[in-house]
Amino acid sequence: MPRLSLALLAVAMVAAACYKDDATAGLNPVSNPRAKVLLTDDPFPFDSVQSVQVYVISIAVSTHPDTGTSADSMHWVTVAAPHRQIDLLTLQQGLTDSLGAGPVTADQYKAVLVTINVDSSAGIRFKNGSPALVRWNGSGQESYGVFVEAPITIPDTGAVIIIDFDVGRSFVYNQLGDGTFDFFAAIRAVNRGATGNIAGTVTHDTSAGPVGPVADATVTAWGGGPGNWYILSTGKTDASGHYRLAYLLPGTYIVGVDPPAGSNFGAALDSNVAVNKGFETTHNITLSAFRGDVFIQGASSMLLNHTNRLQATVVNAQHQQDTTASVVWQNLDTTVLGLVVDSVRVSHVTSKAVGTGRIVAASGALADTLVIHVVPDSTP
């Protein structure tokens, strides 16, 4: 097979909307064809943090899929070895950083491995300059498997690979109540030439005062499909309310917006946001003042002829649980589901037929609908 050089270039500010597969830009396309691999991240969700630095040792790729077995049993090709600190907070809304270069065979790559030295990583620093406590859940050199949504094809002409480091999901704050960040690497890899963007502006309507932008809102893209939705990318709005979810493969996504902490805005969720290769989809979102909500807690999928417990929670406009509010339950698909109301808050749902059913819990003008997918029970 022909061999080419896989480059991780040091580009401090790359226009995320430029998706031409320019693998030979700045290089000799005849004697040294290359593919670029760029590192980016999804913005960190905590406003009090000024930097998140990790010490990246190397990036490796493999043509064999990562099946969950030991990484030592797979054949890896190191394509870059930067051995340096990288501030992930500087890489927002599609900006990238270059990491180095190394030879690689033109092929399809199904697994990517990122190796970090956690002892050498500077970690997280608050805006007042003080360091935060980080529990790395390891020591010294640690390798992390990367989520490869689709095989990364590197042709003879080269390709641009994005290593997308999701800071917000990788550093979980205060989960043990001790004010520490726990590190659980959330990283994905895609071929940039095969992706598109979702971008737009988050504003609020007149229900919360004069119309204006919503800064520091968290924007999330879910990929997958019914019964198997998962987070692929998160972003944050800037001072003008603008956001960009970069490097998404073509498909249909759910886009959700969570308002900044302490605001009185409600969240928003929009389905069927399409992404096309090489294009940026404009998707603007308007938030309204939060008036309260109802949440149904229960499984969204069931085996046939089984019974599950559902519980409704009512939250008032002050974001507090209202234990006195009345709840009315309704079954919209009686041929698929059976519903027995046990109390104001609790009911039980039984799966009667294969298909999709909907259960509604309403409290005044507030309501929540739980969509339940019923599948056959294959057990003997």
Secondary structure, 3 states (H helix, E strand, C coil): CCEEEEEECCCCCCCCCCCCCCCCCCCCCCCCCEEEEEEEEECCCCCCEEEEEEEEEEEEEECCCCCCCCHHHCCCEEEECCCEEEEHHHCCCCCCEECEEEEEECEEECEEEEEEECCCCCEEEECCCCECCEECCCCCEEEEEEEECCCEEECCCCCEEEEEEEHHHHEEECCCCCCCEEECCCEEEEEHHHCEEEEEEEEECHHHCCCEECCCCEEEEEECCCCCCEEEEEEECCCCCEEEEEEECCEEEEEEEECCCCCCECCEEEEEEEECCCCEEECCEEECECCCEEEEECCCEEECCCEEEEEEEEECCCCCECCCCCCEEEECCCCCEEEEECCCCEEEEEECCCEEEEEEEEECCEEEEEEEEEECCCCC
